[in-house]
Amino acid sequence: MKPTLLVAARLLTPLAALLIACSSPASVPPASAASSTTAAAASTPSAPTASTTGTGAPAATVSLAGPVDVDRVIAHLKVLSVDIGVRESGSENERRAARYIADVLTAQGYTTSVETFTYPARYDDSVLRLAGGVTIKANLLDGSAMGTANGMLVDGGTGQPEQLAAAKGAIVLMRRGGLPFGQKVANAQQAGALGVLVVNNEVGPFRGTLGQQRASIPALAIDGSRAEAVRAALGQTVEMQAAGGTRQVTSQNVVGRRGDTCRAYIGSHYDSVAEGPGANDNGSGTASMLEMARVRGTDGLCAVAFGSEETGLNGSQAYVASQAAKGAKFVLNFDMMGRIEGPIIVGDPALTESILGVLGRGADQPLRSGTFPPFASSDHVSFSSVGIPAVTITSGDDPNIHTPGDTLEAIRKADLQTMLRLGDAALEGMLKTVGTR
């Protein structure tokens, strides 16, 4: 899920939690980056038939029991979030995950390809180095000068001019608050400081901007959890390095095709943020998609695992830009399936209504139509932007995402099974509705 914000609503009675424990699945040989042909045909078990109402919306006759197997999902999830781990955009681990997904889809009867793309990405390698070799990650304040500064660390309060008597030729430590960042740095420059460190007034990192100002000295933001360690270095020589900008990143989408034309899609992003292994966001969505692809494989269905979603929906945008999706009837995207905290369908209203018609709108199933908060998004948006009906199905908010706590152990097996069955039933109903099977 991109970015850190998610759904605020909660279910009144969430399903009981069951922590996951599973063994590693059988290994799969590496896949090349070139297209690979199908290795075996996936069987499609029989299922109840969905009828269609007079309005074109399918009636709620599909089974929510389904032939999908949550233990298979857990096995995939273990490979992605434990055996591979953090899958940051452009990293070797992201490439490892892509190879694994390609191998699974090939073994399930899909013609697979790993399709690379590049995009410009911002990076921030800024750090503060204390005496004794202690290195603290820092964030650039937007508008900071780039480069390295060495000097004695002095206390600059909140950056008021009268607090900067010792700033000349020094690196100034300031507390967040009191003045805008731009004014803090301007005052320090005026006082002859070599650099500015602004430490958060609460635990956690932050980012900020100097506004219209472009500083002539480095200016960095420090996580509040490191305040004590940094303040202990007052009076000592420290080094701050402001290093950031934009660079080209290479990532990849994994595409599994059944037949010559993709008339319907299931999708998920498989990358994670750098801060954690991304079990729920979005190992759970990718693992669930792989299981649905196994069960529902039919001519015209394509499965796509998107790279680099966390850095701006880059994978799905690259795929849509290739024109490959042109003419598709629908896209079901799965983003976070492992902790039911307010599950919703987000995206195309008509497709949402059709899915709810398949699943039923009663208390027996928890999915509802919903929206993401401002600044939150997922890969369905890329398809919607070119006129393809698309939705994201998600189990809802999760305080662990984008943190080291987004682990396999934090997934709730019962919730994952519920979301898997709902997603599978939605896919089954939609495939029958649009005539792809």
BELVENMO-V814116 format. One line per field, one symbol per residue. ss: DSSP state (H for helix, E for strand, - for the rest). phi: phi as a letter, one per 30 degrees, with the letter a starting at -180 (. if undefined). A space follows every 50 residues. Layout:
ss = ???
phi = ???
//
This chain:
ss = -E----------------E----------------E-------------- -E-----E-----------HHHHHHHHHHHHHHH-------HHHHHHHHH HHHHHHH---EEEEEEEEEEEEEE--EEE-HHH-EEEEEE-E----EEEE EEEEE-----HHH-------EEEEE-----HHHHHHHHHH----EEEEE- --------E--------EEEEE-HHHHHHHH-----EEEEEE-EEEEEEE EEEEEEE------EEEEEE---------HHHHHHHHHHHHHHHHHH---- EEEEEE-------HHHHHHHH--------EEEEE---------EEEE-HH HHHHHHHHH--------EE-------E--HHHHH-----EEEEE------ -------HHH-EHHHHHHHHHHHHHHHHHHHHH----
phi = .bcddbdddbddbddddbdcbacddddbddcddddbddcadddcddbedc dbdddjddddbddddiddbdddddddddddccdciebdeidddddddddd dddddddcjcdcbccdabadbdbbcdbcccdiidccdbcddejddckcbb lddbdchcjdedccdcddibcccbddjibdeddeddddeddiddabcccd dbdkdababdiddcdcbdbbcceddcedddddceicdbbcbcbalbbdcc baccccccjdbdcabcbaccdbdddadhddcbeddddddddddddceaej cbcbccdhddckhdddddddddiddeiddabccbbibcbdbkdbcbkedd dedddddddicdddbcdbdabddeicaadddddedcicebbccbdjebdd dibdddcedddcdddddddddddddddedddddcidb
//
